[in-house]
């Protein structure tokens, strides 16, 4: 675990709770130190404060995503929606608003660790019956779940593990609407505590990488007030 915060009392508090769970914990006090630590230590989880001296947490997350598949849980003191959206857009997996419960932080980290991360487990994503129905997914979209590879019109698409898991969950039932809460349960885990907006932000990231226009979707459709579905070919 890597805890990144410029407030020593928070680092000490979080470190104590994580170490009591049996995890090895390192810390960093600014953005550049955090990036160096991620390169050296290859942590499984980075607890990353948004408001850091020098590089802020959003920029740190954006840069580390170029070389690390660590889970990133962002901390924000302001509680503004734009902070959370920016963090998720650049590749964070979850967020907590300060002040937060250390027990909730531990619970969220445990939930993240139950999901395979690309490059670590080589697994096939969230547990669910069946595999993507390749013959029914939209034309131009190719999903190789065993290799965790996605292509659009023959070109590979670089997805995070969470985005890949979202896509394969939708692809197991093309044409079927999946509610936001169901997506949370299937992809993040039934005991994961979050609101539906987390799903919306990650679906938006997925669409952007697939080159999908939400107004005229080629792949992922929104069913207002309900959830999302992958278009069915034909």
C-alpha positions as a Markdown table, in Angstrom:
| # | Residue | x | y | z |
|---|---|---|---|---|
| 1 | Unk | 0.0 | 0.0 | 0.0 |
| 2 | Unk | 1.1 | 3.6 | -0.7 |
| 3 | Unk | -0.5 | 6.5 | 1.2 |
| 4 | Unk | 0.0 | 9.9 | -0.4 |
| 5 | Unk | -0.9 | 12.9 | 1.7 |
| 6 | Unk | 0.9 | 16.0 | 2.8 |
| 7 | Unk | -0.8 | 15.9 | 6.3 |
| 8 | Unk | 1.3 | 13.7 | 8.6 |
| 9 | Unk | -1.6 | 13.0 | 11.0 |
| 10 | Unk | -3.7 | 11.6 | 8.2 |
| 11 | Unk | -0.8 | 9.5 | 6.9 |
| 12 | Unk | -0.2 | 8.2 | 10.4 |
| 13 | Unk | -3.9 | 7.4 | 10.9 |
| 14 | Unk | -4.4 | 5.6 | 7.6 |
| 15 | Unk | -1.1 | 3.7 | 7.9 |
| 16 | Unk | -2.1 | 2.4 | 11.3 |
| 17 | Unk | -5.4 | 1.0 | 10.1 |
| 18 | Unk | -3.9 | -0.5 | 7.0 |
| 19 | Unk | -1.0 | -2.2 | 8.9 |
| 20 | Unk | -3.5 | -3.7 | 11.4 |
| 21 | Unk | -5.0 | -5.5 | 8.4 |
| 22 | Unk | -1.5 | -7.0 | 7.7 |
| 23 | Unk | -0.6 | -4.9 | 4.7 |
| 24 | Unk | 2.8 | -3.4 | 4.2 |
| 25 | Unk | 2.5 | 0.4 | 3.9 |
| 26 | Unk | 4.8 | 3.2 | 2.5 |
| 27 | Unk | 4.0 | 6.9 | 2.3 |
| 28 | Unk | 4.8 | 9.9 | 0.2 |
| 29 | Unk | 4.1 | 13.6 | 0.9 |
| 30 | Unk | 3.9 | 15.2 | -2.5 |
| 31 | Unk | 3.2 | 14.3 | -6.1 |
| 32 | Unk | 6.7 | 13.7 | -7.5 |
| 33 | Unk | 7.6 | 11.6 | -4.5 |
| 34 | Unk | 4.5 | 9.6 | -5.0 |
| 35 | Unk | 5.3 | 8.9 | -8.7 |
| 36 | Unk | 8.8 | 7.8 | -7.7 |
| 37 | Unk | 7.4 | 5.5 | -5.0 |
| 38 | Unk | 5.0 | 3.9 | -7.4 |
| 39 | Unk | 7.8 | 3.1 | -9.8 |
| 40 | Unk | 10.1 | 1.7 | -7.1 |
| 41 | Unk | 7.6 | -0.2 | -5.0 |
| 42 | Unk | 4.9 | -1.2 | -7.5 |
| 43 | Unk | 2.1 | -1.0 | -4.9 |
| 44 | Unk | -1.2 | -2.8 | -5.2 |
| 45 | Unk | -3.2 | 0.2 | -3.9 |
| 46 | Unk | -2.5 | 3.9 | -3.8 |
| 47 | Unk | -4.5 | 6.1 | -1.4 |
| 48 | Unk | -4.0 | 9.4 | -3.1 |
| 49 | Unk | -5.0 | 12.9 | -1.8 |
| 50 | Unk | -6.2 | 15.3 | -4.4 |
| 51 | Unk | -4.7 | 18.5 | -2.7 |
| 52 | Unk | -1.0 | 17.9 | -2.9 |
| 53 | Unk | 1.9 | 20.4 | -3.1 |
| 54 | Unk | 3.5 | 20.5 | -6.5 |
| 55 | Unk | 1.6 | 18.0 | -8.7 |
| 56 | Unk | -2.0 | 17.6 | -7.5 |
| 57 | Unk | -3.5 | 14.1 | -7.1 |
| 58 | Unk | -5.4 | 14.3 | -10.3 |
| 59 | Unk | -2.2 | 14.9 | -12.3 |
| 60 | Unk | -0.4 | 12.2 | -10.3 |
| 61 | Unk | -3.1 | 9.7 | -11.1 |
| 62 | Unk | -3.0 | 10.6 | -14.8 |
| 63 | Unk | 0.8 | 10.1 | -15.0 |
| 64 | Unk | 0.9 | 6.9 | -13.0 |
| 65 | Unk | -1.7 | 5.3 | -15.2 |
| 66 | Unk | 1.0 | 5.4 | -18.0 |
| 67 | Unk | 3.0 | 2.8 | -16.2 |
| 68 | Unk | 1.1 | 1.3 | -13.2 |
| 69 | Unk | -2.1 | -0.8 | -12.8 |
| 70 | Unk | -2.4 | -0.1 | -9.1 |
| 71 | Unk | -5.8 | 0.5 | -7.7 |
| 72 | Unk | -6.2 | 4.2 | -6.9 |
| 73 | Unk | -8.5 | 5.5 | -4.2 |
| 74 | Unk | -8.6 | 9.3 | -4.1 |
| 75 | Unk | -9.2 | 11.5 | -1.1 |
| 76 | Unk | -10.7 | 14.9 | -1.5 |
| 77 | Unk | -11.3 | 17.5 | 1.2 |
| 78 | Unk | -13.5 | 19.8 | -0.7 |
| 79 | Unk | -16.3 | 17.4 | -1.4 |
| 80 | Unk | -17.0 | 19.0 | -4.8 |
| 81 | Unk | -18.3 | 16.8 | -7.5 |
| 82 | Unk | -15.8 | 18.1 | -10.1 |
| 83 | Unk | -12.9 | 16.7 | -7.9 |
| 84 | Unk | -14.4 | 13.3 | -7.9 |
| 85 | Unk | -15.3 | 13.3 | -11.6 |
| 86 | Unk | -11.8 | 14.5 | -12.6 |
| 87 | Unk | -10.2 | 11.8 | -10.5 |
| 88 | Unk | -12.3 | 9.1 | -12.0 |
| 89 | Unk | -11.8 | 10.4 | -15.5 |
| 90 | Unk | -8.0 | 10.1 | -15.3 |
| 91 | Unk | -8.2 | 6.5 | -14.0 |
| 92 | Unk | -9.0 | 6.5 | -10.2 |
| 93 | Unk | -11.0 | 3.5 | -9.1 |
| 94 | Unk | -12.9 | 5.1 | -6.2 |
| 95 | Unk | -12.9 | 8.1 | -4.0 |
| 96 | Unk | -13.7 | 9.2 | -0.4 |
| 97 | Unk | -14.5 | 12.7 | 0.8 |
| 98 | Unk | -12.6 | 14.0 | 3.9 |
| 99 | Unk | -13.4 | 13.6 | 6.8 |
| 100 | Unk | -13.8 | 9.9 | 6.2 |
| 101 | Unk | -14.0 | 6.8 | 8.4 |
| 102 | Unk | -10.8 | 4.8 | 8.3 |
| 103 | Unk | -12.9 | 1.6 | 8.6 |
| 104 | Unk | -14.8 | 2.6 | 5.4 |
| 105 | Unk | -11.5 | 3.2 | 3.7 |
| 106 | Unk | -10.3 | -0.3 | 4.7 |
| 107 | Unk | -13.6 | -1.8 | 3.5 |
| 108 | Unk | -13.3 | -0.1 | 0.1 |
| 109 | Unk | -9.8 | -1.2 | -0.4 |
| 110 | Unk | -10.8 | -4.8 | 0.4 |
| 111 | Unk | -13.6 | -4.5 | -2.2 |
| 112 | Unk | -11.1 | -3.2 | -4.8 |
| 113 | Unk | -8.7 | -6.0 | -4.1 |
| 114 | Unk | -11.4 | -8.6 | -4.8 |
| 115 | Unk | -11.5 | -7.4 | -8.4 |
| 116 | Unk | -8.7 | -8.7 | -10.8 |
| 117 | Unk | -6.4 | -6.0 | -12.0 |
| 118 | Unk | -5.0 | -6.3 | -15.6 |
| 119 | Unk | -1.4 | -7.5 | -15.4 |
| 120 | Unk | -1.6 | -8.8 | -11.9 |
| 121 | Unk | -3.9 | -11.8 | -11.9 |
| 122 | Unk | -4.5 | -12.4 | -15.6 |
| 123 | Unk | -8.0 | -13.3 | -14.5 |
| 124 | Unk | -11.2 | -12.9 | -16.5 |
| 125 | Unk | -12.8 | -10.0 | -14.6 |
| 126 | Unk | -15.7 | -10.0 | -12.3 |
| 127 | Unk | -17.3 | -13.3 | -11.3 |
| 128 | Unk | -20.4 | -13.9 | -13.4 |
| 129 | Unk | -21.9 | -16.8 | -15.3 |
| 130 | Unk | -21.0 | -17.1 | -19.0 |
| 131 | Unk | -18.7 | -15.1 | -21.3 |
| 132 | Unk | -19.4 | -12.3 | -23.7 |
| 133 | Unk | -21.8 | -13.5 | -26.5 |
| 134 | Unk | -19.4 | -12.8 | -29.3 |
| 135 | Unk | -21.9 | -13.5 | -32.1 |
| 136 | Unk | -24.3 | -10.9 | -30.7 |
| 137 | Unk | -22.1 | -8.0 | -29.8 |
| 138 | Unk | -22.3 | -4.9 | -32.2 |
| 139 | Unk | -20.4 | -5.1 | -35.5 |
| 140 | Unk | -16.9 | -3.7 | -35.2 |
| 141 | Unk | -16.5 | -4.6 | -31.5 |
| 142 | Unk | -14.3 | -7.5 | -30.6 |
| 143 | Unk | -13.9 | -8.7 | -27.0 |
| 144 | Unk | -11.3 | -11.4 | -26.1 |
| 145 | Unk | -12.1 | -12.0 | -22.4 |
| 146 | Unk | -9.4 | -14.6 | -21.9 |
| 147 | Unk | -6.7 | -12.2 | -23.1 |
| 148 | Unk | -8.5 | -9.1 | -21.8 |
| 149 | Unk | -8.2 | -7.5 | -25.2 |
| 150 | Unk | -10.8 | -5.2 | -26.9 |
| 151 | Unk | -10.6 | -4.0 | -30.5 |
| 152 | Unk | -12.8 | -1.6 | -32.4 |
| 153 | Unk | -12.7 | -2.0 | -36.1 |
| 154 | Unk | -9.6 | -4.1 | -35.7 |
| 155 | Unk | -7.7 | -1.5 | -33.6 |
| 156 | Unk | -6.8 | -2.3 | -30.0 |
| 157 | Unk | -8.4 | -0.2 | -27.3 |
| 158 | Unk | -6.5 | 0.6 | -24.1 |
| 159 | Unk | -9.0 | 0.0 | -21.3 |
| 160 | Unk | -8.5 | 0.0 | -17.5 |
| 161 | Unk | -9.4 | -3.2 | -15.8 |
| 162 | Unk | -12.5 | -1.7 | -14.4 |
| 163 | Unk | -13.6 | -0.4 | -17.9 |
| 164 | Unk | -13.0 | -3.9 | -19.3 |
| 165 | Unk | -15.0 | -5.5 | -16.6 |
| 166 | Unk | -17.9 | -3.0 | -17.2 |
| 167 | Unk | -17.8 | -3.8 | -20.9 |
| 168 | Unk | -17.7 | -7.6 | -20.5 |
| 169 | Unk | -20.6 | -7.4 | -18.0 |
| 170 | Unk | -22.7 | -5.6 | -20.5 |
| 171 | Unk | -21.6 | -8.0 | -23.3 |
| 172 | Unk | -22.8 | -11.1 | -21.5 |
| 173 | Unk | -26.4 | -10.0 | -22.2 |
| 174 | Unk | -26.4 | -7.9 | -25.4 |
| 175 | Unk | -29.7 | -6.0 | -25.7 |
| 176 | Unk | -30.6 | -6.5 | -22.1 |
| 177 | Unk | -30.8 | -3.4 | -19.9 |
| 178 | Unk | -28.6 | -3.7 | -16.7 |
| 179 | Unk | -29.5 | -1.3 | -13.9 |
| 180 | Unk | -26.8 | 0.9 | -12.4 |
| 181 | Unk | -27.1 | -0.8 | -9.0 |
| 182 | Unk | -26.7 | -4.2 | -10.7 |
| 183 | Unk | -23.6 | -3.0 | -12.5 |
| 184 | Unk | -22.2 | -1.8 | -9.1 |
| 185 | Unk | -22.9 | -5.2 | -7.6 |
| 186 | Unk | -21.4 | -7.2 | -10.5 |
| 187 | Unk | -18.3 | -5.1 | -11.2 |
| 188 | Unk | -17.4 | -3.5 | -7.9 |
| 189 | Unk | -18.9 | -6.2 | -5.6 |
| 190 | Unk | -22.2 | -6.4 | -3.7 |
| 191 | Unk | -20.6 | -5.0 | -0.5 |
| 192 | Unk | -19.0 | -2.0 | -2.2 |
| 193 | Unk | -20.4 | 1.3 | -0.9 |
| 194 | Unk | -20.9 | 3.9 | -3.7 |
| 195 | Unk | -23.6 | 5.8 | -5.5 |
| 196 | Unk | -24.8 | 5.3 | -9.0 |
| 197 | Unk | -22.8 | 8.3 | -10.3 |
| 198 | Unk | -19.7 | 6.2 | -10.1 |
| 199 | Unk | -21.1 | 3.9 | -12.8 |
| 200 | Unk | -22.0 | 6.9 | -15.0 |
| 201 | Unk | -18.5 | 8.3 | -14.9 |
| 202 | Unk | -16.8 | 5.0 | -15.8 |
| 203 | Unk | -19.3 | 4.3 | -18.6 |
| 204 | Unk | -18.5 | 7.8 | -20.0 |
| 205 | Unk | -14.8 | 6.9 | -19.9 |
| 206 | Unk | -15.5 | 3.6 | -21.6 |
| 207 | Unk | -17.6 | 5.2 | -24.3 |
| 208 | Unk | -14.9 | 7.8 | -25.0 |
| 209 | Unk | -12.2 | 5.1 | -25.5 |
| 210 | Unk | -14.5 | 3.1 | -27.7 |
| 211 | Unk | -15.2 | 6.2 | -29.8 |
| 212 | Unk | -18.9 | 5.9 | -29.0 |
| 213 | Unk | -21.1 | 9.0 | -29.3 |
| 214 | Unk | -23.7 | 9.0 | -26.4 |
| 215 | Unk | -26.1 | 10.9 | -28.6 |
| 216 | Unk | -25.9 | 8.2 | -31.4 |
| 217 | Unk | -24.4 | 5.2 | -29.7 |
| 218 | Unk | -22.8 | 2.5 | -31.7 |
| 219 | Unk | -22.1 | 0.2 | -28.8 |
| 220 | Unk | -23.4 | 1.3 | -25.3 |
| 221 | Unk | -26.9 | 2.7 | -25.0 |
| 222 | Unk | -28.3 | 4.6 | -22.0 |
| 223 | Unk | -31.8 | 3.8 | -20.8 |
| 224 | Unk | -32.8 | 6.9 | -18.9 |
| 225 | Unk | -33.6 | 6.4 | -15.3 |
| 226 | Unk | -32.7 | 2.7 | -15.5 |
| 227 | Unk | -29.2 | 1.8 | -16.6 |
| 228 | Unk | -27.2 | 0.7 | -19.7 |
| 229 | Unk | -27.2 | -2.0 | -22.3 |
| 230 | Unk | -24.8 | -3.1 | -25.1 |
| 231 | Unk | -26.5 | -2.9 | -28.5 |
| 232 | Unk | -27.2 | -6.3 | -30.0 |
| 233 | Unk | -26.0 | -6.9 | -33.5 |
| 234 | Unk | -28.7 | -7.3 | -36.2 |
